[in-house]
């Protein structure tokens, strides 16, 4: 039963990851803690490793169809890799109950942002520009020094959250890429997978350097299930609009956040 549940839960993670570019760890952490009775700190580590490996497979698929912005993704990821060890260090100093409550608060904030953005006018959404980062008519990002600095700062913040809460970062990366670089959501989903892979590598290495171990068996089963979920997500994503994806993503996050708060406080 344990092995079957691990693969099943991993498929949920892979499905969410492939469909939205994020949400994998948001699902993985509570499933590991409440479904498989794994301690929160180890769950954060397993989540990073499993989601990173699953994202690598999804990334290859997205690159083939041209839905990955390599330059922006690498810049974002390198900054995130610098922030991840700081988050892991701080998580080690924080009581697990407080970590879970903060994790749920992060989830609710992201859900609110995703829902609000999905309700905006489509023209404003697809032509989003900030005063710092802008795009040419062709869609190519104008990577000025100010824009690069903004992406680096946001990337470091994403890496910090990744290290602290075991999230691959997609739940933060996708809205951040859309919001700060004006990237269309389908391309943001693909680029997010690149960032997740690189940040997860940094996070897992930092996890082991900090002297914490993770179950390779559970990680492997999660990855196996994640591959199955990715395959299914590719079929569904072709039939679903980007705005509907964001709304579904937001609703799912709220439900899980409420569950975590209830289990933690009761």
C-alpha positions in Angstrom: 0.0 0.0 0.0 2.9 2.4 0.9 4.5 1.9 -2.5 1.2 2.3 -4.4 0.4 5.5 -2.5 3.8 6.9 -3.2 3.4 6.3 -7.0 -0.2 7.7 -6.9 0.8 10.8 -5.0 3.7 11.3 -7.3 1.3 11.2 -10.3 -0.7 14.0 -8.7 2.5 16.0 -8.4 3.6 15.4 -11.9 0.1 16.3 -13.3 0.1 19.6 -11.4 3.7 20.3 -12.4 3.1 19.6 -16.1 -0.2 21.5 -16.2 0.8 24.7 -14.4 4.6 24.7 -14.2 4.2 24.8 -10.4 2.1 23.3 -7.6 4.1 20.1 -7.6 5.7 20.7 -4.2 2.6 22.4 -2.9 0.9 19.0 -3.4 4.0 16.9 -2.5 4.6 18.3 0.9 1.2 17.7 2.4 0.9 14.3 0.7 4.2 13.2 2.1 3.4 14.5 5.6 -0.3 13.5 5.9 -0.5 10.7 3.4 2.8 8.8 4.1 3.5 10.0 7.7 6.9 11.5 6.8 8.3 14.3 9.0 7.9 17.9 7.7 11.6 18.5 7.3 12.3 15.3 5.5 9.2 15.9 3.3 10.6 19.3 2.3 13.8 17.5 1.1 12.0 14.7 -0.7 9.7 17.2 -2.3 12.7 19.2 -3.7 14.4 16.1 -5.1 11.3 14.5 -6.6 9.9 17.6 -8.1 13.2 18.6 -9.6 13.6 15.2 -11.3 10.1 15.3 -12.6 10.5 18.8 -13.8 13.6 17.8 -15.8 11.5 15.3 -17.8 8.8 17.9 -18.4 11.4 20.5 -19.4 12.6 18.3 -22.2 9.1 18.1 -23.6 8.6 21.9 -23.4 11.9 22.7 -25.1 10.9 20.5 -28.0 7.8 22.7 -28.6 9.6 26.0 -28.0 7.9 26.9 -24.7 11.1 27.7 -22.8 12.8 31.1 -22.6 16.3 29.9 -21.8 18.1 33.2 -21.1 15.5 34.5 -18.7 15.1 31.1 -17.0 18.9 30.6 -16.4 19.3 34.2 -15.0 16.3 33.6 -12.7 17.6 30.2 -11.7 21.1 31.2 -10.9 19.8 33.9 -8.5 17.5 31.3 -7.0 20.3 28.9 -6.4 22.0 31.5 -4.3 18.9 32.0 -2.2 18.0 28.4 -1.6 20.7 27.6 1.0 19.6 30.6 3.1 16.1 29.3 3.2 17.2 25.8 4.2 19.3 27.3 7.1 16.4 29.4 8.4 14.0 26.4 8.1 16.3 24.4 10.4 16.0 27.1 13.0 12.2 27.3 12.8 9.7 25.0 14.7 7.8 22.6 12.4 4.4 23.9 13.4 5.4 27.5 12.5 6.9 26.3 9.2 3.6 24.6 8.2 1.5 27.7 9.1 3.9 29.9 7.1 3.7 27.5 4.2 -0.1 27.6 4.2 0.0 31.5 4.3 2.3 31.4 1.3 -0.1 29.1 -0.5 -3.1 31.4 0.1 -1.2 34.5 -1.1 -0.1 32.8 -4.3 -3.7 31.5 -4.9 -5.1 35.0 -4.5 -2.5 36.4 -6.9 -3.1 33.7 -9.5 -6.9 34.1 -9.3 -6.7 37.9 -9.5 -4.4 37.8 -12.5 -6.5 35.3 -14.3 -9.5 37.6 -14.1 -7.8 40.6 -15.7 -8.5 41.6 -19.2 -6.8 39.3 -21.7 -5.2 42.1 -23.7 -3.7 43.6 -20.5 -2.6 40.2 -19.4 -0.8 39.2 -22.6 0.8 42.6 -23.1 1.8 43.1 -19.5 4.8 45.4 -19.1 6.4 46.8 -16.0 8.3 50.0 -15.7 11.5 47.9 -15.4 11.1 45.0 -17.7 9.5 45.4 -21.2 9.2 43.3 -24.3 9.6 44.0 -28.0 6.6 43.6 -30.4 8.0 40.1 -31.3 7.7 39.1 -27.6 11.5 39.1 -26.9 12.5 40.5 -23.5 14.5 43.7 -23.4 17.0 42.6 -20.9 18.3 46.0 -19.6 20.5 46.2 -16.5 17.6 47.3 -14.4 15.4 44.5 -15.7 18.2 41.9 -15.0 18.6 43.3 -11.4 14.9 42.9 -10.8 14.8 39.3 -12.1 17.9 38.5 -10.0 16.2 39.9 -6.8 13.0 38.1 -7.5 14.9 34.9 -8.3 16.8 35.0 -5.0 13.5 35.4 -3.2 12.1 32.4 -5.1 15.1 30.4 -4.2 14.8 31.4 -0.5 11.2 30.2 -0.4 12.2 27.0 -2.2 14.9 26.2 0.4 12.7 27.1 3.3 9.5 25.3 2.3 10.8 22.6 0.0 8.8 24.0 -2.9 10.5 23.7 -6.3 9.4 27.3 -6.7 7.0 26.9 -9.6 4.1 28.2 -7.6 6.1 31.4 -7.2 8.1 31.3 -10.4 5.1 31.2 -12.8 3.3 34.3 -11.5 6.7 36.1 -11.0 7.7 35.5 -14.6 4.3 36.7 -15.8 4.2 39.6 -13.5 7.8 40.9 -13.7 8.9 39.9 -17.2 5.5 40.0 -19.1 5.9 36.4 -20.2 2.8 34.6 -21.6 1.7 32.0 -19.1 2.3 28.9 -21.3 5.9 30.0 -21.9 6.2 30.9 -18.2 5.1 27.3 -17.4 7.8 25.9 -19.6 10.5 28.3 -18.3 9.4 27.6 -14.8 10.4 24.0 -15.2 14.0 25.0 -16.1 14.2 27.2 -13.1 12.8 24.4 -10.9 15.4 21.9 -12.1 18.3 24.2 -11.3 17.0 25.5 -8.0 16.1 22.0 -6.9 19.6 20.8 -7.5 21.0 23.6 -5.4 18.4 22.9 -2.7 19.0 19.2 -2.5 22.8 19.7 -2.3 22.3 22.2 0.5 20.0 19.8 2.2 22.7 17.1 2.3 25.4 19.6 3.2 23.3 20.6 6.2 23.4 16.9 7.3 19.9 16.0 6.6 19.0 12.7 4.8 16.0 11.8 2.6 14.5 8.5 1.6 15.7 7.7 -1.9 13.1 5.0 -2.2 10.2 7.4 -1.7 11.8 9.9 -3.9 12.2 7.3 -6.7 8.5 6.2 -6.4 7.4 9.8 -6.5 9.4 10.4 -9.7 7.9 7.3 -11.3 4.4 8.6 -10.5 5.4 12.0 -11.6 6.3 10.8 -15.1 2.8 9.2 -15.4 1.2 12.5 -14.3 3.3 14.5 -16.8 2.0 12.4 -19.7 -1.6 13.0 -18.6 -1.0 16.7 -18.1 0.2 17.1 -21.7 -3.1 15.8 -23.0 -5.2 18.0 -20.7 -3.1 21.2 -21.3 -3.9 21.2 -25.0 -7.6 21.3 -24.2 -7.5 24.0 -21.5 -7.1 27.8 -21.7 -4.3 29.5 -19.8 -6.8 31.5 -17.7 -8.8 28.4 -16.8 -5.5 26.7 -15.7 -4.7 29.6 -13.4 -8.2 29.5 -11.8 -8.1 25.8 -11.3 -4.6 26.1 -9.8 -5.7 28.8 -7.4 -8.7 26.8 -6.2 -6.6 23.7 -5.6 -4.0 25.7 -3.6 -6.7 27.2 -1.3 -8.2 23.8 -0.5 -4.8 22.3 0.4 -3.9 25.4 2.5 -7.1 25.1 4.5 -6.4 21.4 5.1 -2.9 22.1 6.3 -4.0 24.8 8.7 -6.7 22.5 10.1 -4.4 19.6 10.6 -1.7 21.7 12.2 -3.9 23.6 14.6 -6.3 20.9 15.6 
